Amino acid sequence: MLAELLCVAAVYACAVLYAHWVARHRNEAAQRHYVLVANNHQSQIEWYMRALQMYSRRTGTDIQITVLLQDSSDETGPIVRKLARSGAGIEWEDAVNGRERWRADVSRLVWVELSKTEDLERLPI
């Protein structure tokens, strides 16, 4: 009886170790960085960001969201800043300063200009 119990405990311990190993060695393909270039998108920006977060939870893909604010004269900026304060992997900055910096990380970068319909097709939502 004790031998069977020890065998079950050993199998369980191996399963736990394997799960931790898989979590630490996740594929780089399972990571995405979405850069959303937004100007006057106050009616859609929160939906885009929340939909990307739901996609992340649903698929297990680690995502980071950066919103580049480009000449926004509506409430897009305050909406993005409020969501960024929640600490959910969301950043924001002025598009003039950030455009070239984010273009360098192309391996996992998804660049989406919200004003272009063809760019919206890159979003997995």
N, CA, C and O atoms as a printed pandas DataFrame, in Angstrom:
     atom_number atom_name residue_name chain_id  residue_number  x_coord  y_coord  z_coord
0              1         N          MET        A               1    0.819   -1.197    0.000
1              2        CA          MET        A               1    0.000    0.000    0.000
2              3         C          MET        A               1    0.862    1.260    0.000
3              4         O          MET        A               1    0.560    2.225   -0.702
4              5         N          LEU        A               2    1.924    1.246    0.781
5              6        CA          LEU        A               2    2.825    2.395    0.864
6              7         C          LEU        A               2    3.565    2.602   -0.455
7              8         O          LEU        A               2    3.799    3.740   -0.862
8              9         N          ALA        A               3    3.932    1.520   -1.118
9             10        CA          ALA        A               3    4.640    1.615   -2.395
10            11         C          ALA        A               3    3.756    2.283   -3.451
11            12         O          ALA        A               3    4.238    3.115   -4.220
12            13         N          GLU        A               4    2.471    1.928   -3.496
13            14        CA          GLU        A               4    1.554    2.548   -4.456
14            15         C          GLU        A               4    1.379    4.031   -4.168
15            16         O          GLU        A               4    1.338    4.847   -5.089
16            17         N          LEU        A               5    1.277    4.375   -2.907
17            18        CA          LEU        A               5    1.131    5.775   -2.514
18            19         C          LEU        A               5    2.364    6.581   -2.907
19            20         O          LEU        A               5    2.234    7.700   -3.405
20            21         N          LEU        A               6    3.535    6.043   -2.696
21            22        CA          LEU        A               6    4.770    6.719   -3.086
22            23         C          LEU        A               6    4.869    6.855   -4.607
23            24         O          LEU        A               6    5.359    7.866   -5.109
24            25         N          CYS        A               7    4.411    5.854   -5.329
25            26        CA          CYS        A               7    4.411    5.907   -6.791
26            27         C          CYS        A               7    3.487    7.016   -7.293
27            28         O          CYS        A               7    3.856    7.762   -8.200
28            29         N          VAL        A               8    2.297    7.131   -6.716
29            30        CA          VAL        A               8    1.353    8.187   -7.092
30            31         C          VAL        A               8    1.941    9.558   -6.776
31            32         O          VAL        A               8    1.828   10.484   -7.580
32            33         N          ALA        A               9    2.566    9.690   -5.616
33            34        CA          ALA        A               9    3.185   10.961   -5.233
34            35         C          ALA        A               9    4.323   11.315   -6.182
35            36         O          ALA        A               9    4.481   12.484   -6.536
36            37         N          ALA        A              10    5.109   10.344   -6.597
37            38        CA          ALA        A              10    6.211   10.597   -7.520
38            39         C          ALA        A              10    5.696   11.034   -8.890
39            40         O          ALA        A              10    6.249   11.954   -9.492
40            41         N          VAL        A              11    4.650   10.390   -9.386
41            42        CA          VAL        A              11    4.062   10.773  -10.670
42            43         C          VAL        A              11    3.490   12.186  -10.586
43            44         O          VAL        A              11    3.658   12.977  -11.514
44            45         N          TYR        A              12    2.821   12.505   -9.491
45            46        CA          TYR        A              12    2.276   13.838   -9.297
46            47         C          TYR        A              12    3.409   14.873   -9.265
47            48         O          TYR        A              12    3.288   15.930   -9.885
48            49         N          ALA        A              13    4.485   14.592   -8.567
49            50        CA          ALA        A              13    5.619   15.522   -8.487
50            51         C          ALA        A              13    6.237   15.735   -9.869
51            52         O          ALA        A              13    6.600   16.859  -10.218
52            53         N          CYS        A              14    6.358   14.675  -10.650
53            54        CA          CYS        A              14    6.887   14.809  -12.010
54            55         C          CYS        A              14    5.979   15.667  -12.881
55            56         O          CYS        A              14    6.457   16.466  -13.687
56            57         N          ALA        A              15    4.679   15.503  -12.720
57            58        CA          ALA        A              15    3.727   16.306  -13.487
58            59         C          ALA        A              15    3.837   17.780  -13.123
59            60         O          ALA        A              15    3.778   18.644  -13.998
60            61         N          VAL        A              16    3.993   18.067  -11.849
61            62        CA          VAL        A              16    4.145   19.450  -11.403
62            63         C          VAL        A              16    5.437   20.048  -11.961
63            64         O          VAL        A              16    5.434   21.178  -12.450
64            65         N          LEU        A              17    6.522   19.313  -11.893
65            66        CA          LEU        A              17    7.795   19.794  -12.428
66            67         C          LEU        A              17    7.709   20.031  -13.936
67            68         O          LEU        A              17    8.240   21.019  -14.443
68            69         N          TYR        A              18    7.051   19.137  -14.638
69            70        CA          TYR        A              18    6.891   19.309  -16.081
70            71         C          TYR        A              18    6.060   20.553  -16.401
71            72         O          TYR        A              18    6.395   21.302  -17.318
72            73         N          ALA        A              19    4.993   20.773  -15.659
73            74        CA          ALA        A              19    4.155   21.955  -15.885
74            75         C          ALA        A              19    4.951   23.238  -15.645
75            76         O          ALA        A              19    4.820   24.197  -16.405
76            77         N          HIS        A              20    5.758   23.264  -14.615
77            78        CA          HIS        A              20    6.592   24.439  -14.359
78            79         C          HIS        A              20    7.637   24.625  -15.457
79            80         O          HIS        A              20    7.918   25.755  -15.857
80            81         N          TRP        A              21    8.208   23.540  -15.940
81            82        CA          TRP        A              21    9.193   23.628  -17.009
82            83         C          TRP        A              21    8.558   24.196  -18.276
83            84         O          TRP        A              21    9.141   25.059  -18.932
84            85         N          VAL        A              22    7.380   23.721  -18.615
85            86        CA          VAL        A              22    6.673   24.208  -19.805
86            87         C          VAL        A              22    6.351   25.688  -19.654
87            88         O          VAL        A              22    6.503   26.456  -20.603
88            89         N          ALA        A              23    5.909   26.092  -18.470
89            90        CA          ALA        A              23    5.576   27.504  -18.252
90            91         C          ALA        A              23    6.793   28.402  -18.396
91            92         O          ALA        A              23    6.670   29.522  -18.891
92            93         N          ARG        A              24    7.945   27.948  -17.983
93            94        CA          ARG        A              24    9.155   28.767  -18.072
94            95         C          ARG        A              24    9.743   28.800  -19.477
95            96         O          ARG        A              24   10.374   29.787  -19.858
96            97         N          HIS        A              25    9.550   27.760  -20.234
97            98        CA          HIS        A              25   10.159   27.659  -21.557
98            99         C          HIS        A              25    9.139   27.821  -22.669
99           100         O          HIS        A              25    9.204   27.137  -23.691
100          101         N          ARG        A              26    8.211   28.718  -22.465
101          102        CA          ARG        A              26    7.201   28.940  -23.494
102          103         C          ARG        A              26    7.833   29.495  -24.753
103          104         O          ARG        A              26    8.821   30.228  -24.715
104          105         N          ASN        A              27    7.256   29.139  -25.817
105          106        CA          ASN        A              27    7.737   29.531  -27.128
106          107         C          ASN        A              27    7.630   31.046  -27.311
107          108         O          ASN        A              27    6.667   31.666  -26.859
108          109         N          GLU        A              28    8.620   31.633  -27.974
109          110        CA          GLU        A              28    8.581   33.065  -28.276
110          111         C          GLU        A              28    7.385   33.405  -29.164
111          112         O          GLU        A              28    6.897   34.535  -29.147
112          113         N          ALA        A              29    6.915   32.429  -29.936
113          114        CA          ALA        A              29    5.763   32.682  -30.800
114          115         C          ALA        A              29    4.503   32.927  -29.985
115          116         O          ALA        A              29    3.533   33.483  -30.500
116          117         N          ALA        A              30    4.505   32.527  -28.737
117          118        CA          ALA        A              30    3.348   32.726  -27.882
118          119         C          ALA        A              30    3.389   34.094  -27.213
119          120         O          ALA        A              30    2.646   34.341  -26.263
120          121         N          GLN        A              31    4.250   34.982  -27.699
121          122        CA          GLN        A              31    4.333   36.336  -27.170
122          123         C          GLN        A              31    4.141   37.312  -28.319
123          124         O          GLN        A              31    4.733   37.156  -29.387
124          125         N          ARG        A              32    3.329   38.296  -28.094
125          126        CA          ARG        A              32    3.057   39.316  -29.103
126          127         C          ARG        A              32    3.067   40.687  -28.449
127          128         O          ARG        A              32    2.662   40.852  -27.298
128          129         N          HIS        A              33    3.538   41.660  -29.206
129          130        CA          HIS        A              33    3.520   43.041  -28.762
130          131         C          HIS        A              33    2.720   43.828  -29.795
131          132         O          HIS        A              33    3.162   44.014  -30.929
132          133         N          TYR        A              34    1.548   44.282  -29.394
133          134        CA          TYR        A              34    0.674   45.046  -30.273
134          135         C          TYR        A              34    0.921   46.530  -30.049
135          136         O          TYR        A              34    0.790   47.033  -28.933
136          137         N          VAL        A              35    1.280   47.225  -31.127
137          138        CA          VAL        A              35    1.440   48.675  -31.077
138          139         C          VAL        A              35    0.270   49.262  -31.861
139          140         O          VAL        A              35    0.165   49.085  -33.075
140          141         N          LEU        A              36   -0.602   49.958  -31.148
141          142        CA          LEU        A              36   -1.778   50.569  -31.765
142          143         C          LEU        A              36   -1.516   52.056  -31.939
143          144         O          LEU        A              36   -1.309   52.772  -30.959
144          145         N          VAL        A              37   -1.523   52.518  -33.171
145          146        CA          VAL        A              37   -1.340   53.939  -33.458
146          147         C          VAL        A              37   -2.733   54.542  -33.536
147          148         O          VAL        A              37   -3.514   54.221  -34.431
148          149         N          ALA        A              38   -3.036   55.427  -32.579
149          150        CA          ALA        A              38   -4.396   55.973  -32.486
150          151         C          ALA        A              38   -4.360   57.489  -32.518
151          152         O          ALA        A              38   -3.443   58.118  -31.990
152          153         N          ASN        A              39   -5.363   58.059  -33.139
153          154        CA          ASN        A              39   -5.544   59.503  -33.028
154          155         C          ASN        A              39   -6.891   59.764  -32.362
155          156         O          ASN        A              39   -6.956   59.727  -31.133
156          157         N          ASN        A              40   -7.931   60.016  -33.075
157          158        CA          ASN        A              40   -9.244   60.274  -32.468
158          159         C          ASN        A              40  -10.090   58.998  -32.525
159          160         O          ASN        A              40  -10.980   58.869  -33.366
160          161         N          HIS        A              41   -9.803   58.072  -31.632
161          162        CA          HIS        A              41  -10.490   56.782  -31.595
162          163         C          HIS        A              41  -11.132   56.531  -30.233
163          164         O          HIS        A              41  -11.132   55.400  -29.747
164          165         N          GLN        A              42  -11.673   57.569  -29.622
165          166        CA          GLN        A              42  -12.213   57.403  -28.273
166          167         C          GLN        A              42  -13.345   56.392  -28.209
167          168         O          GLN        A              42  -13.529   55.749  -27.176
168          169         N          SER        A              43  -14.106   56.235  -29.279
169          170        CA          SER        A              43  -15.242   55.307  -29.227
170          171         C          SER        A              43  -14.825   53.853  -29.415
171          172         O          SER        A              43  -15.598   52.951  -29.093
172          173         N          GLN        A              44  -13.605   53.600  -29.936
173          174        CA          GLN        A              44  -13.187   52.226  -30.180
174          175         C          GLN        A              44  -11.997   51.762  -29.343
175          176         O          GLN        A              44  -11.836   50.558  -29.146
176          177         N          ILE        A              45  -11.164   52.666  -28.848
177          178        CA          ILE        A              45   -9.877   52.277  -28.273
178          179         C          ILE        A              45  -10.019   51.333  -27.079
179          180         O          ILE        A              45   -9.264   50.368  -26.963
180          181         N          GLU        A              46  -10.967   51.600  -26.199
181          182        CA          GLU        A              46  -11.128   50.717  -25.041
182          183         C          GLU        A              46  -11.553   49.319  -25.494
183          184         O          GLU        A              46  -11.094   48.320  -24.939
184          185         N          TRP        A              47  -12.414   49.249  -26.484
185          186        CA          TRP        A              47  -12.862   47.948  -26.983
186          187         C          TRP        A              47  -11.693   47.168  -27.574
187          188         O          TRP        A              47  -11.541   45.978  -27.301
188          189         N          TYR        A              48  -10.863   47.834  -28.385
189          190        CA          TYR        A              48   -9.698   47.152  -28.970
190          191         C          TYR        A              48   -8.797   46.591  -27.878
191          192         O          TYR        A              48   -8.368   45.440  -27.954
192          193         N          MET        A              49   -8.513   47.391  -26.879
193          194        CA          MET        A              49   -7.588   46.977  -25.831
194          195         C          MET        A              49   -8.164   45.839  -24.988
195          196         O          MET        A              49   -7.455   44.885  -24.666
196          197         N          ARG        A              50   -9.428   45.933  -24.636
197          198        CA          ARG        A              50  -10.048   44.861  -23.846
198          199         C          ARG        A              50  -10.194   43.572  -24.676
199          200         O          ARG        A              50  -10.047   42.472  -24.144
200          201         N          ALA        A              51  -10.479   43.711  -25.963
201          202        CA          ALA        A              51  -10.591   42.535  -26.825
202          203         C          ALA        A              51   -9.239   41.834  -26.951
203          204         O          ALA        A              51   -9.185   40.604  -26.969
204          205         N          LEU        A              52   -8.151   42.593  -27.039
205          206        CA          LEU        A              52   -6.821   41.985  -27.082
206          207         C          LEU        A              52   -6.512   41.262  -25.772
207          208         O          LEU        A              52   -5.915   40.186  -25.787
208          209         N          GLN        A              53   -6.910   41.836  -24.654
209          210        CA          GLN        A              53   -6.693   41.177  -23.366
210          211         C          GLN        A              53   -7.509   39.888  -23.265
211          212         O          GLN        A              53   -7.022   38.886  -22.742
212          213         N          MET        A              54   -8.745   39.908  -23.763
213          214        CA          MET        A              54   -9.547   38.677  -23.763
214          215         C          MET        A              54   -8.925   37.615  -24.661
215          216         O          MET        A              54   -8.921   36.433  -24.315
216          217         N          TYR        A              55   -8.402   38.026  -25.806
217          218        CA          TYR        A              55   -7.710   37.103  -26.702
218          219         C          TYR        A              55   -6.525   36.463  -25.979
219          220         O          TYR        A              55   -6.291   35.261  -26.099
220          221         N          SER        A              56   -5.786   37.270  -25.233
221          222        CA          SER        A              56   -4.637   36.768  -24.488
222          223         C          SER        A              56   -5.048   35.713  -23.471
223          224         O          SER        A              56   -4.419   34.660  -23.372
224          225         N          ARG        A              57   -6.099   35.996  -22.722
225          226        CA          ARG        A              57   -6.569   35.029  -21.721
226          227         C          ARG        A              57   -7.112   33.758  -22.367
227          228         O          ARG        A              57   -6.904   32.655  -21.859
228          229         N          ARG        A              58   -7.803   33.921  -23.483
229          230        CA          ARG        A              58   -8.437   32.780  -24.144
230          231         C          ARG        A              58   -7.407   31.843  -24.775
231          232         O          ARG        A              58   -7.586   30.626  -24.738
232          233         N          THR        A              59   -6.336   32.383  -25.350
233          234        CA          THR        A              59   -5.369   31.569  -26.077
234          235         C          THR        A              59   -4.097   31.280  -25.292
235          236         O          THR        A              59   -3.306   30.424  -25.689
236          237         N          GLY        A              60   -3.893   31.980  -24.187
237          238        CA          GLY        A              60   -2.662   31.791  -23.422
238          239         C          GLY        A              60   -1.472   32.513  -24.020
239          240         O          GLY        A              60   -0.331   32.239  -23.650
240          241         N          THR        A              61   -1.719   33.420  -24.930
241          242        CA          THR        A              61   -0.659   34.203  -25.558
242          243         C          THR        A              61   -0.335   35.397  -24.679
243          244         O          THR        A              61   -1.224   36.166  -24.313
244          245         N          ASP        A              62    0.941   35.552  -24.342
245          246        CA          ASP        A              62    1.355   36.731  -23.590
246          247         C          ASP        A              62    1.389   37.915  -24.536
247          248         O          ASP        A              62    2.047   37.866  -25.576
248          249         N          ILE        A              63    0.685   38.974  -24.182
249          250        CA          ILE        A              63    0.698   40.157  -25.040
250          251         C          ILE        A              63    1.080   41.385  -24.229
251          252         O          ILE        A              63    0.896   41.455  -23.014
252          253         N          GLN        A              64    1.612   42.332  -24.954
253          254        CA          GLN        A              64    1.878   43.657  -24.424
254          255         C          GLN        A              64    1.217   44.620  -25.395
255          256         O          GLN        A              64    1.268   44.415  -26.607
256          257         N          ILE        A              65    0.607   45.654  -24.876
257          258        CA          ILE        A              65   -0.077   46.631  -25.718
258          259         C          ILE        A              65    0.562   47.991  -25.485
259          260         O          ILE        A              65    0.673   48.452  -24.349
260          261         N          THR        A              66    0.977   48.622  -26.568
261          262        CA          THR        A              66    1.468   49.993  -26.507
262          263         C          THR        A              66    0.592   50.819  -27.433
263          264         O          THR        A              66    0.381   50.453  -28.590
264          265         N          VAL        A              67    0.086   51.927  -26.927
265          266        CA          VAL        A              67   -0.720   52.824  -27.742
266          267         C          VAL        A              67    0.096   54.080  -28.000
267          268         O          VAL        A              67    0.507   54.769  -27.068
268          269         N          LEU        A              68    0.327   54.370  -29.281
269          270        CA          LEU        A              68    1.002   55.592  -29.670
270          271         C          LEU        A              68   -0.072   56.613  -30.022
271          272         O          LEU        A              68   -0.812   56.445  -30.991
272          273         N          LEU        A              69   -0.146   57.659  -29.233
273          274        CA          LEU        A              69   -1.154   58.697  -29.463
274          275         C          LEU        A              69   -0.625   59.681  -30.502
275          276         O          LEU        A              69    0.425   60.297  -30.322
276          277         N          GLN        A              70   -1.374   59.812  -31.586
277          278        CA          GLN        A              70   -0.935   60.630  -32.709
278          279         C          GLN        A              70   -1.946   61.749  -32.941
279          280         O          GLN        A              70   -3.007   61.524  -33.524
280          281         N          ASP        A              71   -1.620   62.934  -32.492
281          282        CA          ASP        A              71   -2.464   64.121  -32.693
282          283         C          ASP        A              71   -3.911   63.889  -32.270
283          284         O          ASP        A              71   -4.834   64.233  -33.008
284          285         N          SER        A              72   -4.112   63.322  -31.117
285          286        CA          SER        A              72   -5.465   63.047  -30.628
286          287         C          SER        A              72   -6.037   64.297  -29.963
287          288         O          SER        A              72   -5.423   64.884  -29.072
288          289         N          SER        A              73   -7.223   64.688  -30.414
289          290        CA          SER        A              73   -7.870   65.864  -29.830
290          291         C          SER        A              73   -9.147   65.489  -29.071
291          292         O          SER        A              73   -9.862   66.369  -28.593
292          293         N          ASP        A              74   -9.434   64.202  -28.959
293          294        CA          ASP        A              74  -10.612   63.768  -28.213
294          295         C          ASP        A              74  -10.173   63.095  -26.914
295          296         O          ASP        A              74   -9.088   63.388  -26.411
296          297         N          GLU        A              75  -10.975   62.219  -26.372
297          298        CA          GLU        A              75  -10.695   61.578  -25.088
298          299         C          GLU        A              75   -9.910   60.271  -25.201
299          300         O          GLU        A              75   -9.861   59.500  -24.243
300          301         N          THR        A              76   -9.305   60.015  -26.344
301          302        CA          THR        A              76   -8.531   58.779  -26.515
302          303         C          THR        A              76   -7.400   58.697  -25.509
303          304         O          THR        A              76   -7.209   57.657  -24.879
304          305         N          GLY        A              77   -6.653   59.766  -25.348
305          306        CA          GLY        A              77   -5.525   59.790  -24.418
306          307         C          GLY        A              77   -5.919   59.468  -22.983
307          308         O          GLY        A              77   -5.328   58.573  -22.379
308          309         N          PRO        A              78   -6.904   60.172  -22.415
309          310        CA          PRO        A              78   -7.315   59.848  -21.045
310          311         C          PRO        A              78   -7.832   58.419  -20.877
311          312         O          PRO        A              78   -7.621   57.813  -19.826
312          313         N          ILE        A              79   -8.499   57.875  -21.882
313          314        CA          ILE        A              79   -8.990   56.493  -21.801
314          315         C          ILE        A              79   -7.807   55.533  -21.739
315          316         O          ILE        A              79   -7.794   54.613  -20.922
316          317         N          VAL        A              80   -6.817   55.744  -22.600
317          318        CA          VAL        A              80   -5.635   54.872  -22.629
318          319         C          VAL        A              80   -4.860   54.993  -21.320
319          320         O          VAL        A              80   -4.421   53.985  -20.766
320          321         N          ARG        A              81   -4.689   56.214  -20.822
321          322        CA          ARG        A              81   -3.953   56.410  -19.566
322          323         C          ARG        A              81   -4.643   55.703  -18.407
323          324         O          ARG        A              81   -3.984   55.114  -17.550
324          325         N          LYS        A              82   -5.962   55.761  -18.384
325          326        CA          LYS        A              82   -6.713   55.089  -17.315
326          327         C          LYS        A              82   -6.506   53.575  -17.374
327          328         O          LYS        A              82   -6.289   52.942  -16.341
328          329         N          LEU        A              83   -6.570   52.994  -18.562
329          330        CA          LEU        A              83   -6.355   51.556  -18.704
330          331         C          LEU        A              83   -4.905   51.176  -18.416
331          332         O          LEU        A              83   -4.648   50.092  -17.891
332          333         N          ALA        A              84   -3.957   52.046  -18.749
333          334        CA          ALA        A              84   -2.539   51.759  -18.486
334          335         C          ALA        A              84   -2.258   51.734  -16.987
335          336         O          ALA        A              84   -1.396   50.982  -16.533
336          337         N          ARG        A              85   -2.968   52.538  -16.223
337          338        CA          ARG        A              85   -2.775   52.546  -14.762
338          339         C          ARG        A              85   -3.232   51.252  -14.120
339          340         O          ARG        A              85   -2.839   50.951  -12.993
340          341         N          SER        A              86   -4.055   50.480  -14.816
341          342        CA          SER        A              86   -4.535   49.217  -14.248
342          343         C          SER        A              86   -3.423   48.176  -14.177
343          344         O          SER        A              86   -3.587   47.145  -13.524
344          345         N          GLY        A              87   -2.292   48.427  -14.840
345          346        CA          GLY        A              87   -1.161   47.509  -14.775
346          347         C          GLY        A              87   -1.367   46.226  -15.556
347          348         O          GLY        A              87   -0.849   45.182  -15.159
348          349         N          ALA        A              88   -2.093   46.269  -16.634
349          350        CA          ALA        A              88   -2.412   45.066  -17.407
350          351         C          ALA        A              88   -1.536   44.942  -18.655
351          352         O          ALA        A              88   -2.006   44.454  -19.683
352          353         N          GLY        A              89   -0.282   45.371  -18.588
353          354        CA          GLY        A              89    0.610   45.274  -19.739
354          355         C          GLY        A              89    0.311   46.284  -20.817
355          356         O          GLY        A              89    0.563   46.038  -21.997
356          357         N          ILE        A              90   -0.228   47.430  -20.415
357          358        CA          ILE        A              90   -0.589   48.473  -21.367
358          359         C          ILE        A              90    0.307   49.683  -21.120
359          360         O          ILE        A              90    0.475   50.119  -19.981
360          361         N          GLU        A              91    0.878   50.219  -22.193
361          362        CA          GLU        A              91    1.692   51.417  -22.127
362          363         C          GLU        A              91    1.153   52.409  -23.143
363          364         O          GLU        A              91    0.397   52.047  -24.045
364          365         N          TRP        A              92    1.546   53.646  -22.988
365          366        CA          TRP        A              92    1.175   54.657  -23.972
366          367         C          TRP        A              92    2.304   55.664  -24.074
367          368         O          TRP        A              92    3.087   55.838  -23.140
368          369         N          GLU        A              93    2.380   56.321  -25.213
369          370        CA          GLU        A              93    3.323   57.412  -25.390
370          371         C          GLU        A              93    2.951   58.195  -26.626
371          372         O          GLU        A              93    2.093   57.794  -27.413
372          373         N          ASP        A              94    3.621   59.324  -26.776
373          374        CA          ASP        A              94    3.401   60.192  -27.918
374          375         C          ASP        A              94    3.983   59.534  -29.165
375          376         O          ASP        A              94    5.104   59.027  -29.124
376          377         N          ALA        A              95    3.253   59.534  -30.258
377          378        CA          ALA        A              95    3.678   58.837  -31.473
378          379         C          ALA        A              95    4.963   59.403  -32.054
379          380         O          ALA        A              95    5.719   58.669  -32.691
380          381         N          VAL        A              96    5.228   60.671  -31.856
381          382        CA          VAL        A              96    6.440   61.280  -32.417
382          383         C          VAL        A              96    7.680   60.645  -31.807
383          384         O          VAL        A              96    8.649   60.388  -32.522
384          385         N          ASN        A              97    7.675   60.387  -30.512
385          386        CA          ASN        A              97    8.845   59.827  -29.840
386          387         C          ASN        A              97    8.941   58.316  -29.983
387          388         O          ASN        A              97   10.049   57.779  -29.991
388          389         N          GLY        A              98    7.844   57.626  -30.093
389          390        CA          GLY        A              98    7.868   56.178  -29.999
390          391         C          GLY        A              98    7.896   55.398  -31.286
391          392         O          GLY        A              98    8.198   54.204  -31.262
392          393         N          ARG        A              99    7.601   56.007  -32.392
393          394        CA          ARG        A              99    7.447   55.259  -33.641
394          395         C          ARG        A              99    8.689   54.448  -34.000
395          396         O          ARG        A              99    8.561   53.255  -34.275
396          397         N          GLU        A             100    9.860   55.028  -34.009
397          398        CA          GLU        A             100   11.072   54.313  -34.421
398          399         C          GLU        A             100   11.527   53.307  -33.376
399          400         O          GLU        A             100   12.069   52.258  -33.725
400          401         N          ARG        A             101   11.317   53.608  -32.111
401          402        CA          ARG        A             101   11.757   52.701  -31.055
402          403         C          ARG        A             101   11.037   51.359  -31.151
403          404         O          ARG        A             101   11.660   50.315  -30.959
404          405         N          TRP        A             102    9.749   51.368  -31.441
405          406        CA          TRP        A             102    8.987   50.115  -31.475
406          407         C          TRP        A             102    9.186   49.352  -32.767
407          408         O          TRP        A             102    8.956   48.143  -32.799
408          409         N          ARG        A             103    9.597   50.002  -33.815
409          410        CA          ARG        A             103    9.806   49.320  -35.101
410          411         C          ARG        A             103   10.989   48.352  -35.043
411          412         O          ARG        A             103   11.093   47.471  -35.896
412          413         N          ALA        A             104   11.876   48.490  -34.065
413          414        CA          ALA        A             104   13.077   47.653  -34.005
414          415         C          ALA        A             104   12.770   46.212  -33.598
415          416         O          ALA        A             104   13.483   45.303  -34.024
416          417         N          ASP        A             105   11.756   45.976  -32.805
417          418        CA          ASP        A             105   11.449   44.641  -32.283
418          419         C          ASP        A             105   10.424   43.959  -33.180
419          420         O          ASP        A             105    9.271   43.782  -32.787
420          421         N          VAL        A             106   10.842   43.575  -34.387
421          422        CA          VAL        A             106    9.893   43.065  -35.372
422          423         C          VAL        A             106    9.551   41.597  -35.202
423          424         O          VAL        A             106    8.587   41.129  -35.809
424          425         N          SER        A             107   10.304   40.848  -34.400
425          426        CA          SER        A             107   10.055   39.412  -34.294
426          427         C          SER        A             107    8.698   39.101  -33.674
427          428         O          SER        A             107    8.067   38.115  -34.053
428          429         N          ARG        A             108    8.241   39.904  -32.749
429          430        CA          ARG        A             108    6.954   39.641  -32.107
430          431         C          ARG        A             108    6.032   40.852  -32.155
431          432         O          ARG        A             108    5.021   40.900  -31.455
432          433         N          LEU        A             109    6.384   41.821  -32.979
433          434        CA          LEU        A             109    5.653   43.083  -33.056
434          435         C          LEU        A             109    4.519   43.004  -34.070
435          436         O          LEU        A             109    4.690   42.501  -35.180
436          437         N          VAL        A             110    3.366   43.509  -33.668
437          438        CA          VAL        A             110    2.232   43.646  -34.580
438          439         C          VAL        A             110    1.874   45.124  -34.592
439          440         O          VAL        A             110    1.323   45.643  -33.622
440          441         N          TRP        A             111    2.188   45.800  -35.694
441          442        CA          TRP        A             111    1.984   47.242  -35.827
442          443         C          TRP        A             111    0.620   47.481  -36.453
443          444         O          TRP        A             111    0.361   47.006  -37.559
444          445         N          VAL        A             112   -0.262   48.211  -35.764
445          446        CA          VAL        A             112   -1.621   48.433  -36.255
446          447         C          VAL        A             112   -1.939   49.919  -36.184
447          448         O          VAL        A             112   -1.996   50.503  -35.102
448          449         N          GLU        A             113   -2.144   50.524  -37.351
449          450        CA          GLU        A             113   -2.606   51.905  -37.387
450          451         C          GLU        A             113   -4.132   51.844  -37.479
451          452         O          GLU        A             113   -4.689   51.391  -38.479
452          453         N          LEU        A             114   -4.791   52.303  -36.426
453          454        CA          LEU        A             114   -6.244   52.138  -36.320
454          455         C          LEU        A             114   -7.013   52.895  -37.390
455          456         O          LEU        A             114   -8.175   52.579  -37.649
456          457         N          SER        A             115   -6.398   53.877  -38.010
457          458        CA          SER        A             115   -7.089   54.631  -39.056
458          459         C          SER        A             115   -7.069   53.910  -40.405
459          460         O          SER        A             115   -7.746   54.333  -41.342
460          461         N          LYS        A             116   -6.293   52.817  -40.510
461          462        CA          LYS        A             116   -6.219   52.064  -41.767
462          463         C          LYS        A             116   -6.996   50.754  -41.628
463          464         O          LYS        A             116   -6.704   49.939  -40.753
464          465         N          THR        A             117   -7.966   50.565  -42.481
465          466        CA          THR        A             117   -8.812   49.377  -42.429
466          467         C          THR        A             117   -8.002   48.098  -42.637
467          468         O          THR        A             117   -8.262   47.092  -41.976
468          469         N          GLU        A             118   -7.036   48.121  -43.535
469          470        CA          GLU        A             118   -6.244   46.915  -43.791
470          471         C          GLU        A             118   -5.383   46.534  -42.581
471          472         O          GLU        A             118   -5.071   45.357  -42.398
472          473         N          ASP        A             119   -4.996   47.509  -41.757
473          474        CA          ASP        A             119   -4.231   47.209  -40.544
474          475         C          ASP        A             119   -5.097   46.543  -39.479
475          476         O          ASP        A             119   -4.599   45.740  -38.689
476          477         N          LEU        A             120   -6.368   46.864  -39.451
477          478        CA          LEU        A             120   -7.262   46.275  -38.446
478          479         C          LEU        A             120   -7.380   44.768  -38.605
479          480         O          LEU        A             120   -7.719   44.071  -37.648
480          481         N          GLU        A             121   -7.107   44.256  -39.795
481          482        CA          GLU        A             121   -7.163   42.818  -40.029
482          483         C          GLU        A             121   -6.041   42.078  -39.297
483          484         O          GLU        A             121   -6.113   40.859  -39.140
484          485         N          ARG        A             122   -5.009   42.792  -38.847
485          486        CA          ARG        A             122   -3.915   42.162  -38.093
486          487         C          ARG        A             122   -4.310   41.848  -36.650
487          488         O          ARG        A             122   -3.637   41.071  -35.972
488          489         N          LEU        A             123   -5.400   42.453  -36.188
489          490        CA          LEU        A             123   -5.862   42.196  -34.827
490          491         C          LEU        A             123   -6.570   40.847  -34.784
491          492         O          LEU        A             123   -7.362   40.543  -35.676
492          493         N          PRO        A             124   -6.303   40.036  -33.769
493          494        CA          PRO        A             124   -6.919   38.695  -33.702
494          495         C          PRO        A             124   -8.308   38.704  -33.102
495          496         O          PRO        A             124   -8.715   37.728  -32.473
496          497         N          ILE        A             125   -9.031   39.772  -33.280
497          498        CA          ILE        A             125  -10.344   39.895  -32.638
498          499         C          ILE        A             125  -11.449   39.971  -33.672
499          500         O          ILE        A             125  -12.622   40.077  -33.315
